[in-house]
Amino acid sequence: MPPDRTDRSTGLLIAAEGLDGSGKSAGLDALGRWLERKGRRVHLVTWEPSRLVARAAAGPRGRQVLTPRVAALLGAAEAADRVAREIRRPLVRGDVVLADRYAWTAVAREVARGLDPGWAAALYRFAPRPDLVIFHPQGTAAALAQVRERRPTPEAAEAVAGAYGVFLERLVACYERLLADPAAGPWPTEVLVVDPRVAAERRAEAIRTVVRPLLDTSREMAVGA
């Protein structure tokens, strides 16, 4: 099913999904430079953790009421405001919006915290459907290695990595469900799975090959507008 363009003029929305260390950020940077050389305005957006949830979790009273469902609702409300400002507006201007993580990550995080997959997917249906999701596979071991490196002592690193490892496994399982059936997410969308075994330039060319027709389609729409 093609993305709904009723709210985006001739803009394009491309989202990169995957774990930390998967290469998604570097891949988006390379894609953005290529698009700019093509004469397109590029707007890069990073999907940040919810500040509302962080503030609520910081206090004892907030922690008492911050169930996973309440935290998900707070995070989605904050995300809806960011989407309106940082994604919808550039799309209406005709920009290419590159999202470093997007709704798949938001849904996968809520599912990893124990919420129902269908409920979590419906929660983020407000987000504009991407023209393309670029998924970067990554094993949990590499992401856990980064966690261990950031901790001040080996004991703290192992303690955090133990709990985080379970979370990552659930996160990956949700990503795999979305890859198998993109319609199980907030919306059906085209997906490109990047092969992590090939060189960076070959990965970049594979992405450009899929993006080129999207650029041609947006130009045709601009001419017909």
Contacts in CASP RR format, 6 or more apart in sequence:
PFRMAT RR
TARGET T0000
AUTHOR 0000-0000-0000
METHOD contacts of the structure
MODEL  1
MPPDRTDRSTGLLIAAEGLDGSGKSAGLDALGRWLERKGRRVHLVTWEPS
RLVARAAAGPRGRQVLTPRVAALLGAAEAADRVAREIRRPLVRGDVVLAD
RYAWTAVAREVARGLDPGWAAALYRFAPRPDLVIFHPQGTAAALAQVRER
RPTPEAAEAVAGAYGVFLERLVACYERLLADPAAGPWPTEVLVVDPRVAA
ERRAEAIRTVVRPLLDTSREMAVGA
1 188 0 8 1.000
3 13 0 8 1.000
3 128 0 8 1.000
3 129 0 8 1.000
3 130 0 8 1.000
3 131 0 8 1.000
3 187 0 8 1.000
3 189 0 8 1.000
4 128 0 8 1.000
4 129 0 8 1.000
5 221 0 8 1.000
7 88 0 8 1.000
7 91 0 8 1.000
7 92 0 8 1.000
7 128 0 8 1.000
8 88 0 8 1.000
8 91 0 8 1.000
8 92 0 8 1.000
8 94 0 8 1.000
8 128 0 8 1.000
9 91 0 8 1.000
9 92 0 8 1.000
9 93 0 8 1.000
9 94 0 8 1.000
9 225 0 8 1.000
10 94 0 8 1.000
10 218 0 8 1.000
10 219 0 8 1.000
10 221 0 8 1.000
10 222 0 8 1.000
10 225 0 8 1.000
11 90 0 8 1.000
11 91 0 8 1.000
11 92 0 8 1.000
11 93 0 8 1.000
11 94 0 8 1.000
11 95 0 8 1.000
11 96 0 8 1.000
11 97 0 8 1.000
11 218 0 8 1.000
12 40 0 8 1.000
12 91 0 8 1.000
12 94 0 8 1.000
12 96 0 8 1.000
12 97 0 8 1.000
12 131 0 8 1.000
12 214 0 8 1.000
12 215 0 8 1.000
12 218 0 8 1.000
13 87 0 8 1.000
13 91 0 8 1.000
13 96 0 8 1.000
13 97 0 8 1.000
13 99 0 8 1.000
13 128 0 8 1.000
13 129 0 8 1.000
13 130 0 8 1.000
13 131 0 8 1.000
14 28 0 8 1.000
14 31 0 8 1.000
14 96 0 8 1.000
14 97 0 8 1.000
14 98 0 8 1.000
14 99 0 8 1.000
14 130 0 8 1.000
14 131 0 8 1.000
14 132 0 8 1.000
14 133 0 8 1.000
14 134 0 8 1.000
14 211 0 8 1.000
14 214 0 8 1.000
15 98 0 8 1.000
15 99 0 8 1.000
15 101 0 8 1.000
15 102 0 8 1.000
15 103 0 8 1.000
15 104 0 8 1.000
15 130 0 8 1.000
15 132 0 8 1.000
15 133 0 8 1.000
15 134 0 8 1.000
16 24 0 8 1.000
16 25 0 8 1.000
16 27 0 8 1.000
16 28 0 8 1.000
16 98 0 8 1.000
16 99 0 8 1.000
16 100 0 8 1.000
16 101 0 8 1.000
16 102 0 8 1.000
16 133 0 8 1.000
16 134 0 8 1.000
16 135 0 8 1.000
16 136 0 8 1.000
17 24 0 8 1.000
17 101 0 8 1.000
17 102 0 8 1.000
17 104 0 8 1.000
17 105 0 8 1.000
17 133 0 8 1.000
17 134 0 8 1.000
17 135 0 8 1.000
17 136 0 8 1.000
17 175 0 8 1.000
18 24 0 8 1.000
18 101 0 8 1.000
18 105 0 8 1.000
18 135 0 8 1.000
18 136 0 8 1.000
18 137 0 8 1.000
18 138 0 8 1.000
18 175 0 8 1.000
19 136 0 8 1.000
19 138 0 8 1.000
19 139 0 8 1.000
19 140 0 8 1.000
19 142 0 8 1.000
19 143 0 8 1.000
19 168 0 8 1.000
19 171 0 8 1.000
19 172 0 8 1.000
20 138 0 8 1.000
20 143 0 8 1.000
20 146 0 8 1.000
21 138 0 8 1.000
21 142 0 8 1.000
21 143 0 8 1.000
21 146 0 8 1.000
22 136 0 8 1.000
22 137 0 8 1.000
22 138 0 8 1.000
22 142 0 8 1.000
22 196 0 8 1.000
23 136 0 8 1.000
23 138 0 8 1.000
23 196 0 8 1.000
24 100 0 8 1.000
24 101 0 8 1.000
24 134 0 8 1.000
24 136 0 8 1.000
25 100 0 8 1.000
26 200 0 8 1.000
27 134 0 8 1.000
27 136 0 8 1.000
27 200 0 8 1.000
27 203 0 8 1.000
27 204 0 8 1.000
27 207 0 8 1.000
28 44 0 8 1.000
28 98 0 8 1.000
28 100 0 8 1.000
28 134 0 8 1.000
29 44 0 8 1.000
30 200 0 8 1.000
30 204 0 8 1.000
31 98 0 8 1.000
31 204 0 8 1.000
31 207 0 8 1.000
31 208 0 8 1.000
31 211 0 8 1.000
32 42 0 8 1.000
32 44 0 8 1.000
32 96 0 8 1.000
32 98 0 8 1.000
34 204 0 8 1.000
34 208 0 8 1.000
35 42 0 8 1.000
35 96 0 8 1.000
35 211 0 8 1.000
35 215 0 8 1.000
36 42 0 8 1.000
38 215 0 8 1.000
40 95 0 8 1.000
40 96 0 8 1.000
40 215 0 8 1.000
41 90 0 8 1.000
41 93 0 8 1.000
41 94 0 8 1.000
41 95 0 8 1.000
41 96 0 8 1.000
42 95 0 8 1.000
42 96 0 8 1.000
42 97 0 8 1.000
42 98 0 8 1.000
43 86 0 8 1.000
43 90 0 8 1.000
43 95 0 8 1.000
43 96 0 8 1.000
43 97 0 8 1.000
43 98 0 8 1.000
44 97 0 8 1.000
44 98 0 8 1.000
44 100 0 8 1.000
45 82 0 8 1.000
45 86 0 8 1.000
45 87 0 8 1.000
45 97 0 8 1.000
45 98 0 8 1.000
45 99 0 8 1.000
45 100 0 8 1.000
46 99 0 8 1.000
46 100 0 8 1.000
46 101 0 8 1.000
47 79 0 8 1.000
47 99 0 8 1.000
47 100 0 8 1.000
47 101 0 8 1.000
47 102 0 8 1.000
47 105 0 8 1.000
47 106 0 8 1.000
48 82 0 8 1.000
50 71 0 8 1.000
50 74 0 8 1.000
50 75 0 8 1.000
50 78 0 8 1.000
50 79 0 8 1.000
51 78 0 8 1.000
52 74 0 8 1.000
52 75 0 8 1.000
52 77 0 8 1.000
52 78 0 8 1.000
53 66 0 8 1.000
53 71 0 8 1.000
53 74 0 8 1.000
53 75 0 8 1.000
53 78 0 8 1.000
56 62 0 8 1.000
56 63 0 8 1.000
56 65 0 8 1.000
56 66 0 8 1.000
56 71 0 8 1.000
56 74 0 8 1.000
57 63 0 8 1.000
57 66 0 8 1.000
57 71 0 8 1.000
68 110 0 8 1.000
68 113 0 8 1.000
68 114 0 8 1.000
68 115 0 8 1.000
69 115 0 8 1.000
71 113 0 8 1.000
72 110 0 8 1.000
72 113 0 8 1.000
72 115 0 8 1.000
72 120 0 8 1.000
72 123 0 8 1.000
73 123 0 8 1.000
75 106 0 8 1.000
76 106 0 8 1.000
76 123 0 8 1.000
76 124 0 8 1.000
76 126 0 8 1.000
79 106 0 8 1.000
79 124 0 8 1.000
79 127 0 8 1.000
80 126 0 8 1.000
80 127 0 8 1.000
83 126 0 8 1.000
83 127 0 8 1.000
83 128 0 8 1.000
87 97 0 8 1.000
87 99 0 8 1.000
87 127 0 8 1.000
87 128 0 8 1.000
88 128 0 8 1.000
90 97 0 8 1.000
91 97 0 8 1.000
91 128 0 8 1.000
94 218 0 8 1.000
99 130 0 8 1.000
102 127 0 8 1.000
102 130 0 8 1.000
102 133 0 8 1.000
103 124 0 8 1.000
103 127 0 8 1.000
103 185 0 8 1.000
103 186 0 8 1.000
104 133 0 8 1.000
104 135 0 8 1.000
104 175 0 8 1.000
104 178 0 8 1.000
104 185 0 8 1.000
106 120 0 8 1.000
106 124 0 8 1.000
107 117 0 8 1.000
107 120 0 8 1.000
107 121 0 8 1.000
107 123 0 8 1.000
107 124 0 8 1.000
107 174 0 8 1.000
107 178 0 8 1.000
107 185 0 8 1.000
107 186 0 8 1.000
108 171 0 8 1.000
108 174 0 8 1.000
108 175 0 8 1.000
108 178 0 8 1.000
109 171 0 8 1.000
110 120 0 8 1.000
110 123 0 8 1.000
111 117 0 8 1.000
111 120 0 8 1.000
111 170 0 8 1.000
111 171 0 8 1.000
111 174 0 8 1.000
112 167 0 8 1.000
112 168 0 8 1.000
112 170 0 8 1.000
112 171 0 8 1.000
112 174 0 8 1.000
113 167 0 8 1.000
114 170 0 8 1.000
117 174 0 8 1.000
117 177 0 8 1.000
117 184 0 8 1.000
118 184 0 8 1.000
118 185 0 8 1.000
121 184 0 8 1.000
121 185 0 8 1.000
121 186 0 8 1.000
122 186 0 8 1.000
124 186 0 8 1.000
125 186 0 8 1.000
125 187 0 8 1.000
127 186 0 8 1.000
129 186 0 8 1.000
129 187 0 8 1.000
129 188 0 8 1.000
129 189 0 8 1.000
130 189 0 8 1.000
131 189 0 8 1.000
131 190 0 8 1.000
131 214 0 8 1.000
132 189 0 8 1.000
132 190 0 8 1.000
132 191 0 8 1.000
132 192 0 8 1.000
132 210 0 8 1.000
132 211 0 8 1.000
132 214 0 8 1.000
133 182 0 8 1.000
133 189 0 8 1.000
133 190 0 8 1.000
133 191 0 8 1.000
133 192 0 8 1.000
134 191 0 8 1.000
134 192 0 8 1.000
134 194 0 8 1.000
134 207 0 8 1.000
135 175 0 8 1.000
135 179 0 8 1.000
135 191 0 8 1.000
135 192 0 8 1.000
135 193 0 8 1.000
135 194 0 8 1.000
136 194 0 8 1.000
136 196 0 8 1.000
137 193 0 8 1.000
137 194 0 8 1.000
137 196 0 8 1.000
138 196 0 8 1.000
139 172 0 8 1.000
140 165 0 8 1.000
140 168 0 8 1.000
140 169 0 8 1.000
140 172 0 8 1.000
143 168 0 8 1.000
144 161 0 8 1.000
144 162 0 8 1.000
144 164 0 8 1.000
144 165 0 8 1.000
144 168 0 8 1.000
147 157 0 8 1.000
147 160 0 8 1.000
147 161 0 8 1.000
147 164 0 8 1.000
148 154 0 8 1.000
148 157 0 8 1.000
148 158 0 8 1.000
148 160 0 8 1.000
148 161 0 8 1.000
149 157 0 8 1.000
150 157 0 8 1.000
151 157 0 8 1.000
151 160 0 8 1.000
177 184 0 8 1.000
178 184 0 8 1.000
178 185 0 8 1.000
179 191 0 8 1.000
179 193 0 8 1.000
182 188 0 8 1.000
182 189 0 8 1.000
182 191 0 8 1.000
190 210 0 8 1.000
192 206 0 8 1.000
192 207 0 8 1.000
192 210 0 8 1.000
194 203 0 8 1.000
194 206 0 8 1.000
194 207 0 8 1.000
195 202 0 8 1.000
195 203 0 8 1.000
195 206 0 8 1.000
196 203 0 8 1.000
198 206 0 8 1.000
END
